[in-house]
Amino acid sequence: MLTMTSLSSRLPLSLPSSRLWLTGMALLLLAGCASQGPIDESGRQSGQWERQQADVEAFDTWTLVGKAGLRTPEENISANLDWNQHPHYFRMLISGPFGGGRNVLEGREGRFSLSNSDGRFEAETPEALMEEQLGWALPVSAMPDWVRGLPGEHGSYQIETDELGFPSHLTQDGWEIDYRDWERVDELWLPRRLVMHYDDVRITLVVNQWQASGE
């Protein structure tokens, strides 16, 4: 028979074990939270950019659909972009107000052309071609890297990161690029909104759709 004396003598022995078990569980939960790291409202997490950077660099064949806004002291206009990018070829459909209708800019192996209702034109660089035919130019040669959050391989640069380790500000070739928003595309985080400055020129690019495309 279990007496009151024997029961009371056993109770103190079980309490420390319970406390140890609860303390251990609390430490495990805290460790789990610590390993997860900071996370923002979009779902980006600290350390993700570093882990995915090699995959972003390898993501070199894609389609981007979006809108570009151009602002200078004289004007404030916009155009729609449908941009197909491959390692050795690109095709950018520019339509809307500052596109002056429908313009198709293409580049392959160092040769660039722009086609519209007035004909087909060529130049040594896509920037020169756009300036000659449209009166303005995007930094097309560097943008395939910049729109993915990467510096171009062609020159020196400075890059700043946010509290999660993602690029927040890039300076290269006289341009300053601010990364304002990101979105998850399959398993990669890619820029959704970026603002590019050069002197008094400001270009805002908003990406409505990223899509991987085949060769």
N, C-alpha and C positions, 0 to 999 in steps of 0.2 A: 504494500500500500504506500502511495506517495503522500508524504506528510507535508504540511505547510512549511516546516523547517527546511526539508530537502528541496522544495520548490523555490523558496526564496534564496537558497544558497546557489541555485543554478542560474537565476536571472542575470546577475552581474556578469557572468561569464559570456553570455550571448550578446550583450550590448556592444562591447568593443568590436566583435566580428561584424555586426550590422553596420557600425560606423565605418569600418574599414572598407566594406563592400560598397557603401554609398560614396565614400570618398574616391574609390577607384573608378566608379562609373562616371563621377563628375570630371575626373581628370581625363578620361577617355573622350568625353564629349567636348571638353575644352581643346584637347589635342586635335580633334576632328575639325573644329571651327578654325583653329589656327592654321591647319594645313590647307584649308580652303582659300584663305586669304581674302583681301578686299574684293568686293564685287559691286558694279554699278547697276543703275536701274534698267539698262538694256540687256544685262546678263554678262557683260564682259568681266573677266576675272584677272586678277594680278598673275603675271607669269605666262598668260596665254600667248601674247605676241612673241615672246622669246621662243616658246615651244613651236609656234606655227610659222616662224619667219622663213625657214627653208622651203616650206610648202608654198608660201606666198610667192617666193622667188621662182619656183617651178611652175606656178600658175601663169603661163605665158600665152595661152590660147583661149580667148574669151570674147563675149559680146557684152557691151555696156549700152544701156538705153537710159538717157537722161536729158537734162536741160542745163544749158550754160547761160549765165547772165554776164554781160559785159558792161562795165561802168567806167567812164572817163569823165573829166570835167565838162566835156561837151555833150555826152549822150549816155543813155541808160537803156540798153536793149537786150534781147534774149533770143535764143534759138534752141531747137531740139536737136539732139545728137543720137544717132544710131551707129555705134562704133564696133567694128569687128576687127580683132587684133590677133595676129599670128606672129611667130618669131621673125619671119622674113617678109611679112606682107601685112598691110592694114588697109581698111576701107572705112571711111567715115562719111556718113550721110548727114549733111547739115541742112536743116530746113527751118524756116521761120523768118522773123523780121530781119535780124542782122545776117541771116544766111542769104537774104535777097531772093528767096524762092527755094529751089532745090539744087544743092551743090554736092557733088560726090568727089571727095578727096581720097586719092589712093597713093600708096607707096610700095615699091617692090625693088629690093636690091639697089637702093640709092637713086632710083628714078621716081619722080613724083608728078602726079597729074591732077588737075581739077576739071571736072566736067559739069556744065550747066547748060541752060538754054542758049547761051551765046557761043558754045563750042567747047573744045577741049584744049587745055593749056598746060604747059610744063614749066618747071623751074628746078633749080639745084637743091632747094630745101622746101619742105612743106610750109614753113613760116613765110618765106619769100613769096611763094605761090599764093598764099592766102592774102598777104598784104597787097600784092599786085592786083588781084582779081576781086577781093572783097573789101579792101581798105582796113582790115584788122587781121590779127593772127592769134591763134592759140599756140602755146609752146608745145607743139605736136611731137617734136623729137624726144622730149623728156617725159611727156605725160604718161606713156605706158607704164613707167616705173612710179611716177608720182601718184597716179590714181590708185595704185595698190598700197600706198604708204611706204614706198621704197625710194631711196635716193638713186639718181642715175649713176651709171658706171663711168660716165665720161668726164667727171670733174670733181673737185673738192666740194664738200658740203658740211653743214652743221645741222644737227638734229636734236630736238628736245622731246622728252617723253612726258606723259601725264602720270598721275599717281598709280596707274595700273601697269605702266611700262609700255603703253602704246604710243606711237608717234603723235605728237601734238603740234610741232612746228618744225618745218624743214626750210633751210636756206641753201639755194644752189643756183648758179648762173644768173645771179641778180634777182631771182624770184624768191619770194617768201610764200610758203604754203602752210596754211593752218588747217588742221584736221578737226572738224567740228562735230562729226557724228559717224557712227559705225553701224554695220549690220552684219548678221551672220549669214553666210552663203555656203550651204552644205556644212562642211566642217571648218570653214575659214571665216575669220572676221576681216571684212574689207571696208574701206571708207565709203560712207554714204553721202557725205557732204564735205566739200573742201573749198577753201577760199584762197586764190592765188593773187599775189600783189607784185607788180613791177612798176616802180615809179608811181605815176598817178593812174595806172591801169589796175582795175580790180575785176577778176573773173571768179564767179561763183559757179561751181559745178555740183549739181544734185543728181545722184544716181537713183533712178527708179527701178532698175533691174540689172543685176549681174547674172551672167549665165556662162558656164563652161561650154566651149564649143569644140567640135572635133577638128582634126587636121584637114 
